[in-house]
């Protein structure tokens, strides 16, 4: 993608953020799920507090990449998995609307701070994550109630962007890439896409890197799409980067699937 150096984490002291910064924090959510993590709004406010590190021109030319919502829907589904996602008055639909509304507020706040270029990745089918298959005991099948919830979220991203039509908000979407057992991305084949490279359990989806958990590590990471129960391998991330950097630069408000 033409980035010569690793983008430094903004919460690490003493780093050089002159060429950009990563605000990513584990388990970040839109609406807030954990006292130990952050919301997107809190991340935006951290950006506001250190905004003086950059000129308005630099901020305006920078690309703000956002992938958010996984923790919201994984945790909500654990508590509400018996609710009917299709019922017009369901708690599920109300939750999706709340998440989208808050996401729009946070993007507007970023725009008020001179950000003008965004890449908002739609959510992947979270019911196909190894942790979902393992927790809901679906075998090689995905957990469709969670995928239905994600579909509702993604369907509302487009209308949200149309409401912000005066701002250039390119949308990168790749949900179909992890919806099958064998994944073909370009010329790359991921032979294992339903279990993790690292972890324990029926899908090796739990405990990777945790103290006192004797997790297994696969021999060849590049054959796996998922490194642990929720995260992609570096090889999968490489392919996403190629897909983003190879997109049509004349296409704005586009959904690539």
N, C-alpha and C positions, 0 to 999 in steps of 0.2 A: 504493500500500500504506500510505499515511498516514505515511511517513517523511519528515519535513520537511527533513532534511539528509543529505548523503552519509555513509554509515557509514565512519569513518576506518580506514585500514590500521594494525594494531597495531604493525607493525615500523617504522613511521615515527616518528621522534623528535618529541616536542613536540605530539602530537595530543591532542585532547580526547576521551577514551573514556567520558565519564560517561554517555552515552546508548547505548553499545554499541560494538563493534569488529569489524573484519573480520580474520580470521586466515588468509585465503586467500593461498597462495603458488603460483606457477607450478610445474606438474609434481609437485605433492604426490601421494603414493600411500599406500596402506594398509600395504603390506609393505616399502616402500623399494626404489627403483629407481635412484636417482641420488645421488651425493655432493654435488651442487650444489643439491638441493632437500630437502624435509622429508617426514616421515611424519605421518599424522594424530596419532599418539601424541605426537610432538614438539610439534605445535601445541597439543594439550591441555595439555602440560606448560608451555608458554608462558602459557596461560590460568591455570594454577595459580600461576605465579610473579607474576602481576599481579592476582590475584583480589581483593586488598585494595582495588582501585579501586571495587568495588561491594559493596553490602550483600548478605547472603544472600537477603533478600526480593526485591531487584532481580534477582538471578540466577535465582531461582525463577520470576519472572514473565516472564523473557526467553525468546525463541525461538531455539534453536540450530539453524541450517540447515546441513545436511551434504550435499555431493555429492562422492563420492570413489570411486575405483576405476578411472577411465579409464586412467590411466598404467599401473596394474598389468596390466590385460588387454591393452592395446596392446603393451606391451613383452614380455609373456609369449608372446603369439601370434607375435611375430616370431621367437622362439626355438623355439617348440614347435608351429608351425602344421601339422605333419604328424601330430600326435597325434590319437587318436580321442576326441572329446569325449563320446561315448556309452558308452565302455567303463567298467565299474564300478570298475576299478582304475587308470584312466588318470591320468597326471600332471596333466591338466587338472582333473579333479574334485578331486584333492588340493589343487591350488592354490586353487580356489574355496573349499574348506572352510577353508583356512588364512586366506584373506582375510576370510571371514565371521567366523571365530573372533576374529581380531584386531580387526575392527570392533566386535564385541560387547564386547571388553575395553575399547576406547577409550570407547565409550558409557557403560559402567559406571563408568569413571573420571570422566567428566564428571558423571554422576549423583552420585557420591560428593562432588563439589565443589559440590553444591546445584543443578545444572542439572536441570530436570524437564520441559521442553517441547522436543521435537525435531521437526524436519521433515527426513526422510531421503528424498531423491529417488532413485528407482531409476535405474539406468543406462539411457541411451538405446541404441539398436542401433548400437554402435560400428563395426560392419562397413559402415554406411551413411555414415560420415563421409567427406568428400572425400579426406582423407589415406589412408584405407583403400582406397577405390576406386582411387586413384592408385598406391599402393604395390603392391597385389595385382593391378592391371591388370584390373579387372572391368568396365570400361566404365561403363554406366549401372546395372549390377546391384550389389547389396551383396555384401560378403565374408561369406558365411554361417557359416564356421567361427568367426569372431569373434562374430557374433551369437548363435550357439549357446552360446558361453561366457558371454556376458552374460545370456542367458536362465537359465542355471544359477545365476548370481549372484542375479538378481532373485527366482527361485523360493525361494531360501534366506533372503531378507530377512524374509518373513512369519513362518516358524517362529522366526527369531531374535527377532522382536518379541513373539511369543507367549510366549517364555521370559522376557520382561521385562514380562509382562502387568500388573503392578502399577504400572508407570510409563506415563504417557500419551505415546505415541510415534506421532504422526500420520505417515503415509507419503504422500508426493506422488510419483506416477509419471506419466511422459509419454512412454514409448518409442514409442508409435504415431504421435506427431506428426511424426517425421522418417523414417518408413518408406516413404513414397511419393514419387513425383516431384513432384506438385503437392500442396502442403500447405495444408489449410484449417484455420485456427485462429480460431474465432469467425467473424467476417465478413472476415477477412484472408486473402488468397491470396498465398503465396510462389511466384512463378513459377519460381524457380531453387533447387532443393534438392539437386542432385547435384554441383555445383561451388561453389567459394568465390568470394567477392567480391574477395579479395586473395590473390595468390600467383602461382606459375608451375607449369607442368606440365600434364598432360592434364586435370586437374580444378582447376588453379590452387590447389593445396593446399600448396605448399611455399614457404617463404622470405619470407612477408609481413613487412615491417619489418626484415628482416635486412640487415646491411651487405654491400655488393657483390652483392646479389641484385636484379636489375631486375624486381621483381614488378609485376604488373598490378593496377590497382584499378578495380573496376566503376564505372559511372557512377551507378547508383542502388541504394544499399545496401538500401533497404527492400523491394526485390523479391527479395532473397536471404535464405535461411534461415541460411546459414553465412557468416561474415565471412572466416575463414581455414580451414585444413584441419581444425581441431579445435573452433573456437569459433563460437557463434551470433552473429548480428548483434544490434544493440541492439533492433531491431524484434521479433525473435524472443524476446528476453529480456522485452520488454514484455508479450508475449502470455502467457508463462509466469507473469509476475507477476500478470496479471489472472486467470489460471486458479487460482493459489494463493489470492489474496485473495478470490476468489468462491466458494471451497469451502464445504461445509457445516460450520459451526463446531461442530455437535453430533456430528460423525463423528470418532471416534478409532480408531486402528489401521486406517485406511481406505486402500485402494489405488484411486486415481483413474486410469483409463486411457481 
